[in-house]
Amino acid sequence: MRPRDLSDHVEYRAGRGIEEVARELGRDPEEFVKLASNENMFGPSPAAVDAVEASADEVHHYPTADHQDLTAAIAERWGVADEQVWLANGGDGALDYLSRAALEPGDAVLVPAPGFAYYGMSARFHHGEVAEYDVTGDDGFTLTADAVLDAYDGERIVHLTSPHNPSGARFALDAIERIAEETREETLVVVDEAYGEFADAPSAVGLVEGRDDADASHATSHAPRDDVAVLRTFSKAYGLAGLRLGYAIVPESWAEAYARVNTPFAASVVACRAGLAALDDDEHVEQTVEMARWSRTYMAEHVDAPTYESHANFLLVEVGDASAVAEALQERGVIVRDCSSFGLPECVRITCGTEAETERAVRELNEVLA
């Protein structure tokens, strides 16, 4: 007995953790700082920590009411109907739900290259095909409608990442709207805004078709559409990566599909309550975003290597031999992301850290490069 043929599937390679690296090098974990996985430099919201602790004696219950409470809070925040919010086990879980709802066997998706590997992985899990559009450093990883539309060949889903990982570039809202307008009626444009809180730009949620009686607090001058969905996560700005909590905001016409494609109780009691508390902790998010802006500006100004404009909580740096530089930094106690797995063997990605972490990363990187 063997599993089905998985030869076309790729492995997701996560950034290396402190414990893993310290064990490999035979050193104390306290010597290291991890700037490889775009995690929150301040940790989770204190309010979320309190909610986690208070939830400990409730984990024997299924999270029916907790799902409803968090869904309603997210819907109110974005000015959409509750039914348009698809809670999931992380942003990747929401990707799976959209794949289940949209893809027939043999359908294709269009993904950025380089980009988040799970777009293609999710499609293949659901017996879909994968095509790519190029996002290149030749033009500073600029994200344009033309690059997407030139590669488009009728795919069922088009994946856009804004801000983009690993470059940090972002799409203009007009470009997203043009892509939706110039792709076929049965193409869903999925805008991944996992790093959206860090970008000083309007969300594509403003393009999503909603109920006429919903709160219009996030309305834009753009006409609402029934072919755009937006992904958001609690992993980055909210600091809840370990709880795996994300969601999709879908057009009203997609709302009823959620009950048919979701995993029962995909988000746990603990995750839902922590998410609800974090959603109200604006101070923590604002502090995180401001520090990320400072950190990426400091790195861009002080690193002795070319960098790319970023609207996220990380910076892409061109260092020559990324694997060698990442290994040398690791020896010095700074863990960064070697972007060879993204098809960028000349670049490392450095997560925005605290002031001390950022200054240490820059200092060590410059010494390695020298």
C-alpha positions in Angstrom: 0.0 0.0 0.0 1.5 3.4 -1.0 0.2 7.0 -1.1 -0.9 8.5 -4.4 1.8 9.8 -6.7 3.2 12.9 -5.0 6.2 13.5 -7.3 4.8 16.8 -8.6 4.4 18.1 -5.1 6.9 20.3 -3.4 7.9 20.5 0.2 7.2 23.6 2.2 10.5 24.8 3.8 9.9 26.9 6.9 12.5 29.2 8.4 14.8 27.5 11.0 14.0 27.8 14.7 16.4 28.8 17.5 16.2 25.4 19.3 16.9 23.6 16.1 20.0 25.7 15.2 21.3 25.7 18.8 21.0 21.9 19.0 22.8 21.5 15.7 25.7 23.8 16.7 25.8 22.6 20.3 25.2 26.0 21.8 22.9 27.8 24.2 19.6 28.9 22.6 20.0 32.2 24.5 22.9 33.1 22.1 20.6 33.4 19.1 18.1 35.8 17.7 15.6 34.5 15.1 14.9 36.8 12.2 13.9 34.2 9.6 10.1 33.7 9.9 8.6 37.2 10.0 7.2 36.7 13.5 6.1 39.5 15.7 9.2 41.0 17.5 7.1 41.8 20.6 5.4 38.5 20.8 1.6 38.1 21.2 -0.7 40.8 22.4 -0.8 40.8 26.2 -4.6 40.7 26.0 -4.3 37.5 23.9 -2.0 35.9 26.4 -4.6 36.6 29.1 -7.3 35.1 26.9 -5.2 31.9 26.3 -4.7 31.4 30.0 -8.3 32.0 30.8 -9.3 29.5 28.1 -7.3 26.6 29.5 -10.2 25.0 31.4 -12.6 25.3 28.5 -10.8 23.3 25.9 -13.1 20.3 26.4 -15.8 22.2 24.6 -16.2 22.6 20.8 -15.8 26.3 19.8 -19.2 26.9 18.2 -20.0 30.2 20.0 -16.3 31.2 19.9 -16.3 30.9 16.1 -19.5 33.0 15.9 -18.0 35.7 18.3 -14.8 36.1 16.4 -16.5 36.0 13.0 -18.8 38.7 14.0 -16.0 40.9 15.3 -14.0 40.5 12.1 -17.0 41.2 10.0 -17.7 44.4 11.9 -14.0 45.4 11.6 -14.1 45.1 7.8 -17.7 46.2 7.2 -18.9 42.9 5.6 -21.6 40.3 6.6 -20.7 37.6 9.0 -21.2 35.0 6.3 -18.4 36.5 4.2 -15.8 35.7 6.9 -14.3 32.2 6.5 -12.3 31.4 9.7 -9.5 28.9 9.2 -6.5 27.2 10.7 -4.1 29.9 9.6 -4.0 31.7 6.2 -3.0 28.4 4.5 -6.2 26.8 5.8 -8.2 29.6 4.2 -6.3 28.9 0.9 -7.4 25.3 1.2 -11.0 26.3 1.6 -10.9 28.5 -1.5 -9.3 25.7 -3.5 -12.0 23.2 -2.4 -14.7 25.7 -3.3 -13.3 26.7 -6.7 -11.2 24.0 -8.2 -12.4 21.0 -10.3 -9.8 18.4 -11.1 -7.6 19.7 -13.9 -8.4 23.4 -13.2 -5.3 25.6 -13.0 -4.1 28.4 -10.7 -1.7 31.2 -11.5 0.9 32.0 -8.8 3.8 34.4 -8.4 7.4 33.1 -8.9 9.1 33.5 -6.5 6.3 33.4 -4.0 4.6 31.5 -1.1 4.9 27.8 -2.0 1.6 26.9 -0.5 -0.4 28.5 -3.3 0.7 25.8 -5.7 0.7 23.1 -3.0 -2.9 23.7 -2.1 -3.9 23.6 -5.8 -2.1 20.3 -6.3 -3.6 18.8 -3.2 -7.0 19.5 -4.9 -5.9 18.0 -8.2 -5.3 21.3 -9.8 -2.5 22.5 -12.2 -0.1 25.3 -11.5 1.1 28.1 -13.8 3.4 31.0 -12.8 4.0 34.6 -13.5 7.4 36.1 -12.9 8.2 38.6 -10.2 11.8 39.6 -10.8 14.5 41.6 -9.2 15.4 43.2 -12.6 12.8 45.9 -11.9 13.0 45.8 -8.2 10.3 43.1 -7.8 7.6 45.7 -8.9 4.2 44.1 -9.0 2.1 45.1 -12.0 -1.1 44.0 -13.7 0.7 43.6 -17.0 3.0 40.9 -15.5 0.0 38.9 -14.3 -2.2 39.4 -17.3 0.6 38.6 -19.8 0.9 35.2 -18.1 -2.8 34.6 -17.6 -4.4 31.9 -19.7 -7.8 31.4 -18.2 -6.8 30.0 -14.8 -9.6 29.5 -12.3 -7.7 31.2 -9.4 -5.1 34.0 -9.7 -3.0 34.5 -6.6 -1.7 38.0 -5.7 0.4 38.7 -2.6 0.4 42.2 -1.3 2.8 42.9 0.3 4.7 40.1 -1.5 6.8 37.5 0.2 9.8 37.5 -0.1 10.3 40.9 -1.7 8.0 43.1 0.3 6.6 44.9 -2.8 2.9 45.5 -3.0 0.1 45.8 -5.7 -1.7 49.1 -6.2 -5.4 48.7 -5.7 -6.0 49.9 -9.2 -3.8 47.0 -10.5 -5.8 44.4 -8.5 -9.0 45.8 -9.9 -7.7 45.7 -13.4 -6.6 42.1 -13.1 -10.1 41.2 -11.8 -11.7 43.2 -14.7 -9.6 41.6 -17.4 -9.7 38.0 -16.3 -12.6 35.8 -17.2 -15.9 35.9 -15.2 -15.1 32.5 -13.6 -11.7 33.5 -12.4 -11.3 34.2 -8.7 -8.6 36.8 -7.8 -7.2 35.9 -4.3 -5.3 38.7 -2.6 -3.1 37.5 0.2 -2.7 40.3 2.7 -0.9 38.4 5.4 1.4 41.4 5.8 -1.4 44.0 5.1 -1.1 45.7 8.5 2.4 46.8 7.7 1.5 48.4 4.4 0.4 52.0 4.3 -2.2 51.3 1.6 -5.9 50.5 1.4 -6.9 46.8 1.6 -8.4 44.9 -1.3 -11.3 44.1 1.0 -12.8 47.3 -0.4 -13.2 45.5 -3.7 -15.1 42.6 -2.3 -18.8 42.5 -3.0 -20.8 42.7 0.2 -24.4 43.1 1.5 -26.0 46.5 0.9 -26.9 46.8 4.6 -23.3 46.0 5.8 -21.2 48.6 7.5 -19.3 50.6 4.8 -16.4 51.6 7.0 -13.9 50.1 4.5 -15.6 51.2 1.4 -13.5 52.6 -1.5 -14.2 54.4 -4.7 -13.8 51.1 -6.5 -16.9 49.1 -7.5 -17.5 46.0 -5.3 -16.9 42.7 -7.2 -17.9 39.1 -6.9 -14.6 37.7 -8.2 -12.2 38.9 -5.5 -11.4 37.3 -2.1 -8.9 38.5 0.5 -6.8 36.5 2.9 -5.7 37.9 6.3 -3.9 36.3 9.3 -3.3 36.7 13.0 0.2 35.3 12.6 2.1 38.5 11.9 1.0 41.8 13.3 -1.1 40.2 16.0 1.7 37.8 17.0 -0.4 34.6 17.1 1.6 32.4 14.6 1.7 29.5 17.0 -2.1 29.4 17.4 -2.7 29.1 13.6 -5.5 31.5 13.0 -6.5 33.2 9.7 -9.5 34.0 7.6 -10.7 34.8 4.1 -13.2 37.5 3.2 -15.2 36.4 0.3 -18.0 37.9 -1.9 -21.5 37.5 -0.6 -22.3 35.0 -3.4 -19.6 32.7 -2.0 -20.8 32.8 1.6 -22.9 29.6 1.7 -20.0 27.5 0.3 -18.1 27.7 3.6 -20.3 25.2 5.4 -19.6 22.7 2.6 -15.8 23.0 2.4 -14.5 23.9 5.9 -13.0 21.6 8.4 -15.4 21.3 11.4 -14.2 23.7 14.1 -11.1 24.7 12.2 -10.1 27.3 14.7 -9.8 26.1 18.3 -11.4 27.7 21.4 -8.0 29.0 22.5 -7.3 30.5 19.0 -10.7 32.1 18.7 -10.5 33.8 22.1 -7.0 34.9 21.6 -7.9 36.3 18.2 -10.9 38.2 19.6 -8.7 39.7 22.3 -5.9 40.6 19.9 -8.3 42.2 17.5 -9.2 44.8 20.1 -5.6 45.5 21.1 -4.9 48.3 18.7 -2.0 49.5 20.8 0.0 46.3 20.3 -0.6 46.3 16.6 0.4 50.0 16.2 3.6 49.4 18.3 4.5 46.4 16.1 3.9 48.3 12.8 5.9 51.3 13.9 8.8 49.2 15.0 8.7 47.3 11.8 8.9 50.5 9.8 11.8 51.7 11.8 13.6 48.4 11.5 13.3 48.0 7.8 14.3 51.7 7.3 17.4 51.2 9.5 18.4 48.1 7.7 18.0 49.6 4.3 20.1 52.6 5.3 22.9 50.7 7.1 23.3 47.3 5.4 26.3 47.3 3.1 24.4 45.5 0.3 21.6 46.2 -2.1 18.1 46.0 -0.6 14.6 46.2 -2.1 11.7 48.4 -1.1 9.5 46.6 1.4 6.0 47.3 2.7 6.1 44.3 5.1 7.9 43.3 8.3 11.0 42.1 6.6 13.7 43.2 4.1 15.1 41.4 1.2 18.9 41.8 0.9 21.1 40.9 -2.1 24.3 39.3 -0.6 25.8 37.2 -3.3 25.9 33.7 -1.9 22.8 33.5 0.3 23.5 30.1 1.7 27.1 31.0 2.7 26.0 34.3 4.2 23.1 32.7 6.1 25.4 30.0 7.5 28.0 32.6 8.6 25.3 34.7 10.3 24.0 31.6 12.0 27.4 31.0 13.5 27.3 34.5 14.8 23.9 33.9 16.5 21.6 35.6 13.9 19.2 33.4 12.0 17.9 34.8 8.7 16.1 33.2 5.8 18.2 31.9 2.9 16.0 32.6 -0.1 17.4 29.9 -2.2 14.2 27.9 -1.6 12.4 30.9 -3.3 14.6 30.6 -6.3 16.7 33.6 -5.1 20.1 32.1 -4.2 21.7 35.5 -4.0 19.3 36.9 -1.4 18.5 36.6 2.3 15.3 37.9 4.0 15.7 39.5 7.4 12.7 39.9 9.6 12.2 43.3 11.3 13.2 42.8 14.9 13.4 45.0 18.0 15.9 47.9 18.0 18.6 45.7 19.6 17.9 42.8 17.3 17.9 44.9 14.2 21.2 46.7 15.1 22.8 43.3 15.9 21.7 41.8 12.6 23.0 44.7 10.6 26.3 44.7 12.4 26.9 41.0 12.0 25.8 41.0 8.3 28.1 43.8 7.5 31.0 42.0 9.1 30.2 38.9 7.2 30.0 40.8 3.9 33.3 42.5 4.7 
